[in-house]
Amino acid sequence: MVAGVVLAGGRSTRFGESDKAVANLAGTPMIRRVADRLAGVVNELVVNCRADQREAIADALADYERPVRFAIDPEPDEGPMAGIRTGLRAVEAEYAVVVACDMPFLDSELVEYLFERAAGRGAAVPRPGEWFETTHAVYRAEPMADACDDALERGEGKIIEPLFELDYAVVGEEDLENFDAQSFENVNTREEFEAAAAQFE
């Protein structure tokens, strides 16, 4: 049994006044497109968000084929590390893939591969270039949540810091050549949103 955690608690400041998580992306809310990419891979879905987002996201995920639960940020606007921690605390599975709500091109085969690479370890994190893709990674839920707590208590702001407390596998460029590079694309602005919508139409 494995879980999916979708991070949706950000303020979408570069997107405009509306919440990009539920923005209509070529007829389907963006978070639903991400969730649908996970449906064939995970047994449960946990959405990390703010309390004021819950109703709209629940509507977007109506009739989803996996159980959906919400992990509400106890204090909003603490950043993605806090969101990862809160989301992972809510999963029932040992391992969970953590993804952002603005990755509509998520490659489900890559997610499956990350679960395989994470088995027996604390995490499997893609590194397609210089940076680790920490919001497109598989974690052993409890150790990563604990590592996030430790990092937050130390005042660490970098999302990569908790990873260094774990035994993690790096999925590098050579492995990633077998998968869709668009999986890592984030939709942050209206221009990127319109470009993404054109690919679905």
N, C-alpha and C positions, 0 to 999 in steps of 0.2 A: 504494500500500500504506500503510495506516494501522494504528495499534495502539491498544489500550486498556490503561490501567494502573489497577488497582484497589488502593487503599490499605487494608490490613487489619491493620496492625501496632499499632494502638492497644490500650490495656488495657481499654477498655469499662468504665471505673470507675463510670459512672452506670447501667450496665445490670445490674450484679450480678456474681456470681462466674464466670459462664459467658462464653464468647467469642461476642459478638453476630454476628460474621461468619458463623458456621456455625449460628446459632440457627434452629430450625425455624419458618419464617414461613408458616403455613397450608400445611404439607406440603412446603415447599421451603426449603433453607438460604438465608438472606438473601443471601449473596454470590453464590449461583447465580442468584437473581432479578436481581441487578444485571448479572451476566455475560450472562444471556440477553437482557437489553435491549440489550446491545452487540453481540451475535452477528451481527446483520444489517448492522452498520456497520463493524466492524473486521476486519482480517485475522489478527490475533494478539492474545493476551491475556497480560499480565504481571501477576502478583500480587505486591505488596510486602507482606511479613509477617515475623514473627519465626520463627526456626527451629522453635520448639515448636508453631507453628500449622500448619506445612506439611502434615503428614499429614492432618489433619482437613479442611483446605481442598481438598487434592487429591481427597479422597473426595467432597466436595461438588461438585466440578467434573468428576467422572468422566464420560466420554463427551461432553464439551463439543465442539461442532462446529467450534471453531477451535483452533489450537495454543495450549497453555498453558505458560508458563514462570514460574518463581518468581525473585523478586529479594529475597533474604533480607537483612534489615538487618544490616550488619556489627556495629553496636552498637545494640541495641534501645533504645526509649524516648527517642529524640532528637527526636521530634516529626514533624509532617506534612511540613515542608520537607525533612528528611532522607529521608523516605519517598518523596517526589516525586523527589528526586535519584536515589535508588537504583533506583526503578522505571524512570525514563527512561533511565538508563544501560543497562538490560537490553533495551530495545526495538531492533528491527532497522529499523523504519520511520522516516521522517523526522519525521512528526508523530504525536502520541499524545494521546488524550483521557485526562485524569486524573480519576478519580471515587473517592468514598469507598465503602466496602463496605456502608454503611448507608443507601443511597439506592435503595430497591426500586421507586420510582415513576419512575426515570430515563426521560426522554422521548428515544427513539432519533432522532426527527426533529429535535429540538433539537441532539443530538450531531452529526448530519449537517450541520446549519446552522453549527455552530461550526467544523467542519472547513473548510467553504466560506469562512467569514470569516477563518480563520487562514492561508489559502493565500497564500504569498509574504511572510508576516510571522512574527514570533516567537511569537505567541499570539493567541488569541481568548478573552476572559473575560467571562462574563455579569455584569451588575451590575443585579439586579432592584430594588434599593433603594439604601441607603447603602453597603452592603458589596459588594466583589468576591467572586464565588464561585470561589475559586482551586482548590477540589477538585471542580470541575464545569466544567473548562476544557480547551481544546486548546492544546498547546504544540509548538513545534519542539523535538524532544527534546534534541539536544546543547546548543544555546544555553541552554535553561532549566536543564539539569543543571549547566552551568558556572556560571550565575547563582546557583543554590542553593549550590554549593560556595563561591563568593565570599561570599555572605551568611553562611553558617555559619562561615567563617573570620573574618569580622568580628564574630561573636557576635550577629548579628541574630536575634531570636526571632520576628518577625512574618512570617507566611507570605506576605504580600503583597510583601515587599521584593525578592525576585528578579525579580518581574514588571517592576519599574521599570527594569531593565537591558535590557529587550527592546523591540522595536517591536511593540506589541500593539494589537489591536482591542478596543474595549469594545462589548459587546452589551447595549444598554440596555433600559429598560422598554418602549419602543415596539416594538422588535423582538420582545421576549419575549412580548408579548401574543398572538402567533400560536402559542404553545406551552403545554404543560401546566405550570402553576406548581408543581404537586406534584413536578416533577422535582428541585427543590432541597431537598425535605424529607429531613431526617436522622432516623433512628430511634435515639435516644440512651438512652431509659429503657424500663422494662418497660411503662409505661402507653402510651407511643408505639408500642411493639411490638404490644401487644394491639389498639390502634386500627388499625394498619396491617394486621394479620392479618385483622381484620373486613372490610376492603375487598377482600381476596382470596378470601374464603369465599363 
